[in-house]
Amino acid sequence: MFLSSIDMAETKLSLKLLIDKRVNKVIFAEAGKEFVDFLFNLLSLPLGTIIRHLKRANMVGSIGNLYQSLENLDEAYLQHNQYKNLLLKPNMPHFVTGIPLMFPDAGQDPAERKFYNCCDSHRFVTDDLDAICPSCGYQICHEVPFVSSDDTKTGSTSEGGVVKGLATYIVMDDLSVMPMSMVSGLALLNKCNVNDFSVLEERMVDFSVNEILKSSLHSKTALTDVFIVKKEFKVKKEDREV
């Protein structure tokens, strides 16, 4: 059976892949809830978070230059109520920070942040103690409690994340995801013209979340690029150095 696991200390993942040895290409990976939750939650990452983790040199196009321009911009040129880190290091949505495979420094859980309104309890809330209430003009300084969605679901048996943990999932080379079944597995093998199981190889691989994130942004063969193309390039580089 294909398994997925988490190394929380280094934000590393492990997957078992099914590879077509004839063309050296990943057919699919069989993944559990953790990895599929991670993939789906990539869709909710703020752009500033993506650029920060991939670094400017690894970005496709010019968006990395925008990030660096703001990073280098002197605070004197900013509006008094604007802070660079709101764009450079945006907070993650609270439902994403609960996914263990996401970047550990990508944001703060709202339950750990403090929120405030003005002393007259007007209908404005902020996490900035220097903010001014638009209604009365006074500084907003009265702390108010944050109630998460989990707190309102007493007795809920939800395991969190996006998908259910009881199922196993197929993650294809282009990161398309579907529930695992005998029919879907055979259909993929047939689509890849695999008639002889001897051409298949099962392989355990380790990788970082940044590798998958980078490959997902510019490749239609994300798994092959991360686990085969990159590995072959590394081997050839080591051979040249020897």
C-alpha positions in Angstrom: 0.0 0.0 0.0 1.2 3.5 -0.7 1.7 5.6 2.4 2.3 9.2 3.3 4.0 10.5 6.4 5.1 13.7 8.0 8.4 14.8 9.4 7.3 17.9 11.3 10.7 19.0 12.3 11.9 19.7 8.7 8.4 20.0 7.1 9.4 16.9 5.0 7.0 14.5 3.3 7.3 10.9 2.2 5.3 9.3 -0.6 5.4 6.0 -2.5 5.2 6.6 -6.2 4.3 4.3 -9.1 6.8 5.0 -11.9 6.8 3.9 -15.6 10.4 2.8 -16.1 10.1 2.8 -19.9 9.7 6.6 -20.0 11.0 7.4 -16.5 7.8 9.2 -15.6 5.6 9.2 -12.5 2.1 7.7 -13.1 0.7 8.6 -9.8 1.2 8.7 -6.0 -1.1 7.1 -3.6 -1.6 9.6 -0.7 -3.5 9.9 2.6 -5.4 12.8 4.0 -2.3 14.9 5.2 -0.8 15.2 1.7 -4.1 15.9 -0.1 -5.0 18.5 2.5 -1.6 20.1 1.9 -2.2 20.2 -1.9 -5.7 21.7 -1.7 -4.6 24.3 0.8 -1.9 25.6 -1.6 -4.9 27.3 -3.3 -5.4 29.5 -0.2 -1.8 30.7 0.2 -1.4 34.5 -0.1 0.9 35.4 -3.0 3.3 37.2 -0.6 3.8 33.9 1.3 4.5 32.0 -1.9 7.1 34.4 -3.0 8.8 34.6 0.4 9.2 30.8 0.6 10.3 30.3 -3.0 12.7 33.3 -3.0 12.8 35.8 -5.9 15.3 33.8 -8.0 12.9 30.8 -8.2 9.8 32.8 -9.3 8.5 32.7 -12.8 7.9 36.1 -14.4 8.4 39.5 -12.7 6.3 39.1 -9.5 9.5 38.5 -7.5 10.8 41.9 -8.4 7.6 43.5 -7.0 8.2 41.7 -3.8 11.8 42.9 -3.5 10.8 46.4 -4.5 8.4 46.7 -1.6 10.9 45.0 0.7 13.6 47.6 -0.2 11.2 50.6 -0.1 11.9 53.0 2.7 9.1 53.3 5.3 9.1 57.1 4.6 7.3 56.5 1.3 4.5 54.5 2.8 1.1 55.8 4.0 1.0 56.2 7.7 -1.4 53.3 8.2 0.3 50.9 5.8 2.8 48.3 6.9 5.1 46.4 4.5 4.7 43.1 6.4 1.0 43.1 5.7 1.9 42.3 2.1 5.4 40.7 2.5 4.3 38.4 5.4 0.5 38.2 5.2 -1.3 36.1 7.8 -2.6 32.8 6.7 -6.4 32.0 6.9 -7.0 30.3 10.2 -8.2 27.1 8.6 -4.9 26.7 6.7 -2.6 27.2 9.7 -4.2 24.1 11.2 -2.9 21.9 8.4 0.4 20.3 9.7 2.1 20.2 6.3 1.8 24.0 5.7 4.6 26.4 6.4 5.1 26.6 10.1 5.9 30.3 10.0 3.2 31.3 7.5 0.9 33.0 9.9 -0.6 33.2 13.3 -3.7 31.4 14.5 -6.5 33.9 15.1 -7.1 32.3 18.4 -3.6 33.5 19.5 -4.1 37.0 18.1 -5.7 39.9 20.0 -8.6 41.9 18.5 -10.0 45.2 19.6 -12.9 47.6 19.2 -13.5 51.1 20.7 -14.8 51.7 24.2 -18.3 52.6 22.8 -18.4 49.1 21.2 -19.1 50.4 17.6 -19.2 47.7 15.0 -15.5 47.9 14.0 -12.9 45.4 15.0 -9.1 45.5 14.4 -5.9 43.8 15.5 -4.0 47.1 15.4 -4.0 49.0 18.8 -3.1 52.2 16.9 -6.2 52.2 14.8 -8.9 54.9 15.1 -12.6 54.1 15.2 -14.3 55.4 12.0 -17.5 56.1 13.9 -16.4 58.1 17.0 -12.8 59.0 16.1 -11.3 57.5 19.3 -8.5 55.1 19.5 -9.5 51.4 19.4 -8.1 49.8 22.5 -10.8 47.6 24.1 -9.8 43.9 23.7 -12.6 41.5 22.5 -12.5 37.7 22.5 -12.2 35.8 19.3 -14.5 32.8 18.9 -13.3 30.3 16.3 -15.6 28.1 14.2 -14.4 25.1 16.2 -15.6 26.7 19.5 -19.2 27.0 18.0 -19.4 23.3 17.1 -19.7 21.6 20.4 -19.6 17.9 20.1 -18.3 18.1 16.5 -16.3 15.1 15.3 -14.7 16.9 12.4 -11.0 15.9 11.9 -10.1 19.2 10.3 -8.6 19.8 7.0 -10.3 19.5 3.6 -10.9 15.8 2.8 -11.9 12.9 5.0 -9.2 10.6 6.4 -11.0 7.3 5.8 -10.2 7.4 2.1 -7.0 7.0 0.1 -6.4 9.3 -2.8 -4.6 9.1 -6.2 -2.4 12.1 -6.9 -1.5 12.2 -10.6 1.7 13.6 -12.2 -0.1 16.9 -12.9 -1.4 17.0 -9.3 -4.9 16.1 -10.2 -6.5 14.3 -7.2 -9.2 11.6 -7.1 -10.3 9.0 -4.6 -8.4 5.7 -4.9 -10.2 2.7 -6.4 -9.3 -0.4 -8.4 -11.1 1.1 -11.4 -9.4 4.4 -11.3 -6.0 2.8 -10.8 -6.4 0.5 -13.8 -7.8 3.3 -15.9 -4.6 5.3 -15.3 -2.4 2.4 -16.2 -4.4 1.8 -19.4 -4.2 5.5 -20.2 -0.4 5.2 -19.9 -0.4 2.1 -22.1 0.9 -0.1 -19.3 0.1 -3.7 -20.2 3.0 -5.4 -18.4 3.4 -4.7 -14.7 7.2 -5.4 -15.0 7.7 -1.9 -16.4 6.4 -0.4 -13.2 8.5 0.6 -10.2 7.4 1.5 -6.7 9.6 4.1 -5.1 9.6 5.8 -1.7 10.7 9.5 -1.9 11.2 12.4 0.5 10.9 16.0 -0.4 10.1 19.4 1.0 6.9 21.4 0.7 8.8 24.1 -1.2 9.7 21.7 -4.0 6.1 20.7 -4.6 5.0 24.4 -4.4 7.6 25.5 -6.9 6.9 22.7 -9.4 3.1 23.2 -9.1 3.4 26.8 -10.4 5.2 26.1 -13.7 4.9 22.4 -14.6 2.3 20.0 -15.9 4.4 17.1 -14.7 5.0 18.2 -11.2 5.8 14.9 -9.5 8.1 13.7 -12.3 10.0 17.1 -12.2 10.5 16.9 -8.5 11.4 13.2 -8.1 12.9 12.1 -11.4 14.2 15.1 -13.4 15.7 16.9 -10.4 17.3 13.6 -9.1 18.8 12.9 -12.5 20.2 16.4 -12.8 21.7 16.0 -9.3 23.4 12.7 -10.2 24.8 14.1 -13.4 26.2 17.1 -11.5 27.8 14.9 -9.0 29.4 12.8 -11.7 30.9 15.9 -13.4 32.3 17.0 -10.1 34.0 13.6 -9.6 
